[in-house]
């Protein structure tokens, strides 16, 4: 996948190398080309949104997961808008939910070996109905500080992937759990000679795909108001995230802007 990914232009923003100019269809083709045969070493796909970038500020382990990713997709219009302000423009939002919706049906149709770590049995049943050979793990509720539970889950994931020869591993848990698992799995699969799947951190994308959760209308997504839709549907859980924590993104953009080199004199008068 390294050679194919190298052909995708990126922009360095907020400590990540965001894919800056491509389509979701092209990304799916890159992933299918790499996942069609057993490969080695750590390969991952992350789709940071504003909430992730805020968390990266104080969670070095999670930030490392993003920095080490093979593909980093900008999942949020505020990131795209900030990129333009910072003179490192990203062409478009590339949402993890859209990636899953385009990639998963192809994997199911072709019966490509996959493992999914699902948040609920409803997700597990829905995906298994489309891909009968799928291996699904539904872990119990756990804390990221419970090292014993996390380690047992990592062991189970590695064993299931080896057993089916998984080409893709989807981790459909919330942040920060999926970043923690990715960090632990990267330690296991860092050996360049060891067979390993492409790891995709997809969060709630599986729920959206199966209709178990409702995405914002397209006009809200384009306007960068998806957060408002989620806040309205789940205010108790989302109010602090969107109205308190994520406001720190403005400070992150400000610090990034202050590090910008001066514009060339020839452009100042334009």
Buried (B, 14 or more C-beta within 10 A) or exposed (E): BEEBBEEBEBBEBBBBBBBBEBEBEBBBBBBBEBBEEEBEBBBBBBBBBBBBBBBBBEBEBBBBBBBBBBBBBBBBBBBBBBBEEBEBBBBBBBBBBBBBBBBBEEBBEEEBBBBBBBBBEBBBEBBBEBBEEBBBBBBEEBEBEEEEBBEEBBEBBBEBBBEBEBBBBBBBBEBBBBBBBBBBBBEBBEEEEEBBBBBBBBBBBBBBBBEBBEBBEEEBBEEBBBBBBBBEEEEEEBEEBBEEEBEBBEEBBEEBEEEEEEEEEEEEEE
